[in-house]
Amino acid sequence: MIEKNKGNVVSQQSKCWIEEALLELLKTEKYEEITVKEIAANAGLSRRSFYRNFDSKDQVIQSYFSKIWSEYREGVRRLNKFSLPNTAYIFFETMSRHTEFLELVEKQHLFGIIQSATDDMLEELFYEMKGNRLQESKEAIDYALVFSTGGFLRILQRWIREKPYKEPRVMARMVEEFLTIASLD
């Protein structure tokens, strides 16, 4: 996602207002029926201000999720051991702080918007943590990352539907079990 007006303090505030306005509207209206004009008005801004900061409503959702992803990325960076169960714990621990947003995304069927943003963000994080010291081909890694994104987001969708939410440690243990099941030994 290309970020417009990055570093401009006024623009950053406007982006926050736009994100908050869209999330508030999602509580009572269908995503498809919400207009940019309506979002801008609820944010106390003009349509022009909206388009100065975002290209579309989808980009607003992606922008908000990228802030959540930044929290996740910081948690992963602090890990002593970079493993799938450990990253799963951090993932669900982070997501548990944003259940209201995730419930709206689920209710409005917007996980596809998040998935496209996650594909890029996961690749960046993966190479940051693993570096270029991998034996596997770039193509195999790319497919593995797409597979991981799809799997984690589908699990996240199921997790957000089930209440009470399972604790992050429970979800991390479940990922360990997935690895055993997936090994097919």
C-alpha positions as CSV (number, residue, x, y, z in Angstrom):
1,M,0.0,0.0,0.0
2,I,1.4,3.4,-1.0
3,E,1.0,5.8,1.8
4,K,0.1,9.4,0.9
5,N,1.4,12.4,2.8
6,K,3.6,10.3,5.1
7,G,5.2,12.4,7.8
8,N,2.8,15.4,7.4
9,V,1.3,15.8,11.0
10,V,-1.9,17.4,9.7
11,S,-2.4,14.7,7.2
12,Q,-1.8,12.0,9.8
13,Q,-4.5,13.5,12.0
14,S,-6.9,13.6,9.1
15,K,-6.1,10.0,8.3
16,C,-7.0,9.0,11.9
17,W,-10.3,11.0,11.7
18,I,-11.1,9.3,8.4
19,E,-10.4,5.8,9.8
20,E,-12.4,6.5,12.9
21,A,-15.3,7.9,10.8
22,L,-15.4,4.8,8.6
23,L,-15.2,2.4,11.5
24,E,-18.1,4.3,13.2
25,L,-20.2,4.1,10.0
26,L,-19.4,0.3,9.7
27,K,-21.3,-0.2,13.0
28,T,-24.6,0.8,11.4
29,E,-24.2,0.7,7.6
30,K,-23.2,-1.7,4.9
31,Y,-19.7,-1.1,3.6
32,E,-20.8,-1.0,0.0
33,E,-23.4,1.7,0.8
34,I,-21.0,4.0,2.6
35,T,-19.8,6.8,0.4
36,V,-16.5,8.8,0.5
37,K,-18.6,11.9,1.0
38,E,-20.3,10.4,4.1
39,I,-17.0,9.3,5.5
40,A,-15.4,12.7,5.0
41,A,-18.5,14.5,6.5
42,N,-18.4,12.3,9.6
43,A,-14.7,13.0,9.9
44,G,-15.4,16.7,9.7
45,L,-13.4,16.9,6.5
46,S,-14.0,17.5,2.8
47,R,-14.0,14.8,0.1
48,R,-10.9,16.5,-1.2
49,S,-9.2,15.9,2.1
50,F,-10.2,12.3,1.9
51,Y,-8.6,11.9,-1.5
52,R,-5.6,13.8,-0.5
53,N,-5.0,11.0,2.0
54,F,-6.6,7.8,0.5
55,D,-7.5,6.5,-2.9
56,S,-10.4,4.4,-1.7
57,K,-12.4,3.1,1.2
58,D,-10.4,-0.2,0.9
59,Q,-7.2,1.8,1.5
60,V,-8.7,3.2,4.7
61,I,-9.3,-0.3,6.0
62,Q,-5.8,-1.4,5.0
63,S,-4.3,1.7,6.7
64,Y,-6.0,0.9,9.9
65,F,-4.9,-2.7,9.8
66,S,-1.3,-1.7,9.0
67,K,-1.2,0.1,12.4
68,I,-2.3,-3.2,14.0
69,W,0.3,-5.0,12.0
70,S,3.0,-2.6,13.2
71,E,2.1,-3.6,16.8
72,Y,2.5,-7.3,15.7
73,R,5.8,-6.6,13.9
74,E,7.2,-4.9,17.1
75,G,6.1,-7.9,19.1
76,V,7.8,-10.3,16.7
77,R,11.0,-8.3,16.8
78,R,11.2,-8.8,20.5
79,L,11.0,-12.6,20.3
80,N,14.0,-14.5,21.6
81,K,13.1,-17.4,19.3
82,F,11.5,-16.8,15.9
83,S,9.2,-19.8,15.5
84,L,5.7,-20.3,14.1
85,P,4.1,-21.0,17.6
86,N,5.8,-17.9,19.0
87,T,4.7,-15.7,16.2
88,A,1.2,-17.2,16.5
89,Y,1.1,-16.2,20.2
90,I,2.2,-12.6,19.3
91,F,-0.3,-12.5,16.5
92,F,-3.3,-13.5,18.6
93,E,-2.1,-11.4,21.6
94,T,-2.0,-8.4,19.2
95,M,-5.3,-9.2,17.6
96,S,-7.0,-9.6,21.0
97,R,-6.4,-5.9,21.5
98,H,-8.3,-5.0,18.3
99,T,-11.4,-7.3,18.5
100,E,-13.9,-4.4,17.8
101,F,-12.2,-3.6,14.5
102,L,-11.9,-7.3,13.6
103,E,-15.5,-8.0,14.4
104,L,-16.5,-5.1,12.0
105,V,-14.3,-6.5,9.3
106,E,-15.8,-10.0,9.7
107,K,-19.4,-8.7,9.9
108,Q,-18.8,-6.6,6.7
109,H,-16.9,-9.4,4.9
110,L,-13.8,-7.3,4.5
111,F,-11.1,-9.9,5.3
112,G,-10.1,-9.9,1.6
113,I,-9.0,-6.3,1.9
114,I,-6.8,-7.2,4.9
115,Q,-5.4,-10.2,3.1
116,S,-4.0,-8.2,0.2
117,A,-2.3,-5.9,2.6
118,T,-1.0,-8.7,4.8
119,D,0.7,-10.5,1.8
120,D,3.1,-7.6,1.4
121,M,3.6,-6.9,5.1
122,L,4.3,-10.5,5.9
123,E,6.9,-10.8,3.2
124,E,8.7,-7.7,4.5
125,L,8.6,-9.0,8.1
126,F,9.7,-12.5,7.1
127,Y,12.9,-11.3,5.3
128,E,13.6,-8.9,8.1
129,M,13.6,-11.8,10.6
130,K,15.0,-14.6,8.5
131,G,17.3,-12.5,6.3
132,N,18.6,-14.0,3.0
133,R,20.2,-17.0,4.5
134,L,17.6,-19.4,3.4
135,Q,18.2,-22.5,1.2
136,E,14.7,-22.5,-0.4
137,S,14.0,-20.7,-3.6
138,K,12.4,-17.2,-3.6
139,E,9.5,-18.7,-5.4
140,A,8.9,-21.4,-2.8
141,I,9.2,-18.8,0.0
142,D,6.7,-16.6,-1.8
143,Y,4.2,-19.4,-2.0
144,A,4.8,-20.4,1.6
145,L,4.1,-16.8,2.7
146,V,0.9,-16.6,0.7
147,F,-0.1,-20.0,2.2
148,S,0.7,-18.6,5.7
149,T,-1.3,-15.4,5.2
150,G,-4.3,-17.3,4.0
151,G,-4.1,-19.8,6.8
152,F,-3.6,-17.3,9.6
153,L,-6.3,-15.0,8.3
154,R,-8.8,-17.8,8.0
155,I,-7.9,-18.9,11.6
156,L,-8.3,-15.3,12.7
157,Q,-11.8,-15.2,11.1
158,R,-12.8,-18.3,12.9
159,W,-11.3,-17.0,16.2
160,I,-13.2,-13.7,15.9
161,R,-16.5,-15.6,15.3
162,E,-16.1,-17.8,18.4
163,K,-16.8,-16.2,21.8
164,P,-15.4,-16.2,24.3
165,Y,-12.1,-15.7,22.4
166,K,-9.5,-18.4,23.0
167,E,-6.4,-17.0,24.8
168,P,-3.3,-16.3,22.7
169,R,-1.4,-19.1,24.4
170,V,-4.1,-21.6,23.5
171,M,-3.9,-20.5,19.9
172,A,-0.1,-20.8,19.9
173,R,-0.5,-24.4,21.2
174,M,-3.0,-25.1,18.5
175,V,-0.5,-23.9,15.9
176,E,2.0,-26.4,17.3
177,E,-0.6,-29.1,16.8
178,F,-1.2,-27.9,13.2
179,L,2.5,-28.4,12.5
180,T,2.3,-32.0,13.8
181,I,-0.9,-32.7,11.8
182,A,0.6,-31.0,8.7
183,S,3.8,-33.0,8.8
184,L,1.8,-36.1,7.8
185,D,4.3,-38.4,9.6
